[in-house]
Structure formats: structure tokens, C-alpha cells
Amino acid sequence: MKTKKSLFNLIFWIILSILFNIFIFYTRGEASAIEYFGGYIVEMSLSLDNLFLFIMVFSSFKIQEECQERVLLYGVIGAMVLRLIFILLGVAIVNKFRFLLYMFGLILLISGLKIFFKENDNEQFNDNFAVKNLKKIIPVTNVLHGNNFFVKNNGKLYATPLFVALIIIEFSDIIFALDSIPAIFSITTNTFIVYTSNIFAILGLRSMYYILAKMNNMFRFMKYGVGCILIFTGIKLLVLILKIEISVINSVLIIIIILLGSILLSLIFDSNTKKKKRKIYH
């Protein structure tokens, strides 16, 4: 029932985003509408890698599903505020120093290649930079206390694993923004388009998380799709040095093909795995 509700919620946010895109089309023109759609697709695609990280964080700290919702809610609110700051700064800097787009392109290219070689399965979140610094400020208890971020024990204030999970998620979103925002800059540097496409994508993240959490094994090739999207957007920015410009329409089509291709491969692979298991069972 939770997955079904999340699916309906996700569809609602997607429809709302489409309606907003229609609004942009009639108020700002076709070019802006395509840029918004491209930004939205990029943000949604790259968000998937971050959501898989959330699954690992909650699993690592053994946080139950009923407690995850509060962390995700605060995570979404934090992401909306952080994106506004990053986008305003990013657009202002890029408009003043256009050569930084080439640097963003290189960062995206390296980030995309890293995805093909990194292994997240054994990641130790207790060694996370944000967690290490949190422990210097406030002691952390190893025991969950319901939905509480903090708990008092013998008159001393402790942070709970739930708060630690929130810190990791917020910190990872800062790292994630360093990839996703430059990727959208490969589509447009219009502040309004960049921020609204980000926000509408973020609004559907909680619902998407619950779907992915239930169907995690079915999307094993998604991270490689995300890697390919990062590589493509990186190349798109780098080739500007050679005065080669890939149009927004072609960029959006390529990103959609990569995303759908990774989903299709994941589903085919999952289907073949299930067939093999059935044969072994019989």
C-alpha cells in the first residue's frame, strides 16, 4: 500500500510539473519550455543516484520505515534552500566568468567516470566527514529513540542515529548539487528555469525514494545511466571550447534515451535473473 501511494504521489508531482511546463510555454515561449523540461529530466535522472545512497544510509543505521519519513521531509526542505543558494551563486559566477563552464564540464566528466569504478556496498558512513565533525560538537548515541533527533540522558544532550542520517543526507545533497547544477547549466543558465526545474524534481523525491526502496534490485543499471548522463553533460560543456554547441532539444533526447535505456536494461536483467532462479528451483 505504501508503494502504491508513493506511485500515485509521484504521478501527481510529475503531472504538476508538466502543467507548470505548459505555463512556461505560454508565458515564456517554446525555448524556455524545452529548457525547463531538459532541466527537470536531468535533475530527476541524477537524483536517482542520490536516492540509492539514502537507501544505504537508512539500512546502515537500521532506521525503520516509519522514522525515515521525517528525515526525508527535512532533507527535501534543506535541499530546496541549499539549491536556491547554489543556483543564485552559480548563475552569477558563470555569467561573469563563462570559462568556468569548461571547468564544470571537466568535473561532470570525472564524476561520471567515477560512477563506473566506485563501489558503494561497503561504504562506512560513520567515517563520513560530516559525521566526524558532528561528533566533535555533540555526543551521538547508538540507539534510536523513535522520531527524535535528540535525546537527554543523565542531563546530557545526545544526537540520535536519526539525526546522523539527516546530516549525511544533507551533506550528500551538497556534494550532489556540485554535479546536478553544473549539469543543468549545460541546458540553460536562466535562474528561474534552473531553480523551478530543480524544485519540481525535488518535490517528487520522497515518493520516488519509497518506490526505489521496494524495487532496489530491479534498477541495478540505473547508476550507470546516471554516469553516462554526467559524462554527456560534461562533454557538452567541454566541446564549447571548440565552438561546438549541442542543441537543447538534442541534449534532452540523448538524456532521455540514456535514462530509458538504463531502465530497460535493468528490467531485462532482472527478468532473466528471475527466470534462472525459477529454473533452479524447479
C-alpha positions in Angstrom: 0.0 0.0 0.0 2.9 2.3 0.8 4.4 1.7 -2.6 1.1 2.2 -4.3 0.5 5.5 -2.5 4.1 6.7 -3.3 3.5 5.8 -7.0 0.3 7.9 -7.1 2.1 10.8 -5.3 4.9 10.6 -7.8 2.5 10.7 -10.7 0.8 13.8 -9.1 4.1 15.7 -8.8 5.0 14.7 -12.4 1.6 16.0 -13.7 2.1 19.2 -11.7 5.5 19.7 -13.3 4.0 19.1 -16.8 1.3 21.7 -16.0 4.0 24.2 -14.9 5.9 23.4 -18.1 2.8 24.3 -20.1 2.6 27.5 -18.1 6.2 28.3 -19.0 5.4 27.6 -22.7 2.6 30.1 -22.8 4.3 32.8 -20.8 8.0 32.5 -21.8 7.9 30.7 -25.1 8.9 27.3 -26.6 12.7 27.7 -26.0 12.2 28.2 -22.2 9.7 25.3 -22.0 12.2 22.9 -23.6 15.0 24.2 -21.3 12.7 23.6 -18.3 11.9 20.1 -19.4 15.6 19.4 -20.0 16.5 20.7 -16.6 13.7 18.6 -15.0 14.8 15.4 -16.7 18.5 16.0 -15.8 17.6 16.6 -12.1 15.2 13.6 -11.9 17.8 11.4 -13.5 20.7 12.4 -11.3 18.5 12.3 -8.2 18.3 8.5 -8.6 21.9 8.0 -7.6 21.4 10.1 -4.5 18.2 8.1 -3.6 20.2 4.8 -3.8 22.6 6.4 -1.3 19.7 7.2 1.0 18.7 3.6 0.9 22.2 2.6 2.0 22.2 5.2 4.8 18.9 4.1 6.3 20.0 0.4 6.0 23.4 1.1 7.6 21.8 2.8 10.7 18.9 0.3 10.8 16.3 3.1 10.6 12.8 1.8 10.3 10.5 3.0 7.5 8.2 4.9 9.8 11.2 7.0 11.0 12.6 7.6 7.5 9.8 9.9 6.5 10.8 12.6 8.9 14.4 12.6 7.7 13.3 12.7 4.1 10.9 15.6 4.7 13.7 17.7 6.4 16.1 16.5 3.7 13.7 17.8 0.9 13.3 21.2 2.7 17.0 21.5 3.2 17.7 20.6 -0.4 15.3 23.4 -1.6 17.1 26.0 0.4 20.6 24.8 -0.5 19.7 24.7 -4.2 18.5 28.3 -4.2 21.8 29.4 -2.7 23.9 27.3 -5.0 21.9 28.3 -8.1 22.0 32.0 -7.4 25.7 31.9 -6.7 26.4 29.5 -9.7 24.4 31.6 -12.2 26.0 34.8 -11.0 29.6 33.4 -11.2 29.0 31.6 -14.6 27.5 34.8 -16.2 30.6 36.7 -15.0 33.2 34.1 -15.8 32.0 31.9 -18.7 35.2 29.9 -18.8 34.0 28.2 -15.5 31.6 26.2 -17.7 34.6 24.3 -19.1 35.7 23.5 -15.5 32.2 22.3 -14.7 32.3 20.1 -17.8 35.6 18.5 -16.6 34.1 18.0 -13.1 31.0 16.3 -14.6 33.1 14.1 -16.9 35.3 12.9 -13.9 32.2 12.4 -11.7 30.5 10.3 -14.5 33.6 8.1 -15.0 33.9 7.6 -11.2 30.5 6.0 -11.1 31.7 3.2 -13.3 34.5 2.4 -10.9 33.3 3.2 -7.4 31.9 0.6 -5.0 29.3 1.8 -2.6 28.4 -1.5 -1.0 31.0 -1.3 1.8 30.8 2.4 2.4 31.4 3.3 6.1 29.0 6.2 6.9 30.5 6.6 10.4 33.7 7.8 8.8 31.8 10.4 6.8 33.3 13.9 7.0 30.0 15.5 8.3 29.6 12.7 10.9 33.1 13.1 12.2 32.6 16.9 12.7 29.2 16.3 14.3 30.7 14.0 16.9 33.1 16.8 17.9 30.2 19.1 18.6 27.7 16.7 20.3 27.9 13.1 21.5 26.0 10.6 19.5 24.0 7.6 20.9 23.9 4.3 19.0 20.2 3.7 20.0 17.2 5.0 18.0 14.6 6.9 20.1 11.6 6.9 17.8 11.3 10.0 15.6 13.6 12.1 17.9 16.7 13.7 16.6 18.0 14.4 20.1 17.6 12.8 23.5 18.7 13.7 27.0 20.5 11.1 29.1 21.5 12.0 32.7 21.0 15.6 31.9 23.3 15.4 28.8 22.1 16.0 25.3 22.8 13.4 22.7 22.2 13.2 18.9 20.4 10.1 17.8 21.3 7.9 14.7 18.2 9.6 13.0 19.9 13.0 13.2 23.2 11.5 12.0 21.3 10.1 9.0 19.8 13.5 8.3 23.3 15.2 8.5 24.7 12.6 6.0 21.7 13.2 3.6 22.0 17.0 3.8 25.8 16.8 3.3 25.4 14.3 0.4 23.0 16.8 -1.2 25.6 19.5 -1.1 28.0 17.1 -2.9 25.2 16.0 -5.3 24.4 19.7 -6.1 28.0 20.1 -7.3 27.1 17.6 -10.1 23.5 18.3 -10.8 23.6 22.1 -11.0 26.5 22.2 -13.5 24.7 19.5 -15.5 21.6 21.8 -15.8 24.0 24.6 -16.8 24.7 22.5 -19.9 21.0 23.1 -20.7 20.4 26.7 -19.5 21.8 29.3 -17.1 18.4 31.0 -16.7 18.0 31.3 -12.9 14.2 30.9 -13.0 14.3 27.8 -15.2 17.2 26.2 -13.3 15.6 26.7 -9.9 12.0 25.7 -10.8 13.1 22.6 -12.7 15.2 21.7 -9.6 12.3 22.3 -7.2 9.7 20.3 -9.1 12.1 17.4 -9.4 12.9 17.6 -5.7 9.2 17.6 -4.7 8.8 14.1 -6.1 11.9 12.7 -4.4 10.2 11.3 -1.3 7.7 9.3 -3.3 10.4 8.1 -5.7 12.5 7.0 -2.7 9.8 4.7 -1.4 9.4 3.1 -4.9 13.1 2.6 -5.3 13.4 1.2 -1.8 10.9 -1.6 -2.7 12.3 -2.2 -6.1 16.0 -1.5 -5.5 17.3 -4.7 -7.1 15.3 -4.1 -10.3 17.3 -0.9 -11.1 20.9 -2.2 -10.9 22.0 -0.4 -14.1 20.5 2.9 -13.2 23.7 4.2 -11.6 25.5 3.6 -14.9 22.8 5.5 -16.7 23.4 8.4 -14.3 27.1 8.1 -15.0 26.5 8.3 -18.8 24.3 11.4 -18.3 27.1 13.1 -16.3 29.7 12.2 -18.9 27.4 13.5 -21.7 26.7 16.8 -20.0 30.4 17.2 -19.2 31.3 16.6 -22.8 28.6 19.1 -23.9 30.2 21.8 -21.8 33.8 20.9 -22.8 33.1 21.0 -26.6 32.0 24.6 -26.2 35.8 25.4 -26.2 35.8 24.2 -29.8 32.7 26.3 -30.6 30.6 23.1 -30.9 27.2 23.5 -29.4 24.8 20.6 -28.9 21.2 22.0 -29.1 18.9 21.8 -26.1 16.4 19.5 -28.0 19.2 17.0 -29.0 20.6 17.1 -25.4 17.2 16.3 -23.9 16.6 13.5 -26.4 20.0 12.0 -25.6 19.5 12.2 -21.9 16.0 10.6 -22.2 17.4 7.8 -24.3 20.2 7.1 -21.8 17.7 7.1 -18.9 15.2 4.8 -20.6 18.0 2.6 -21.9 19.4 2.0 -18.4 15.9 1.3 -17.0 15.2 -1.2 -19.9 18.5 -3.0 -19.3 17.8 -3.2 -15.6 14.3 -4.7 -16.2 15.6 -7.2 -18.8 18.4 -8.3 -16.5 16.0 -8.6 -13.5 13.6 -10.6 -15.6 16.4 -13.0 -16.8 17.7 -13.4 -13.2 14.2 -14.4 -12.0 13.8 -16.9 -14.9 17.1 -18.5 -13.9 16.1 -18.7 -10.2 12.8 -20.4 -11.2 14.6 -23.0 -13.3 17.0 -23.8 -10.4 14.0 -24.0 -8.0 12.1 -26.4 -10.3 
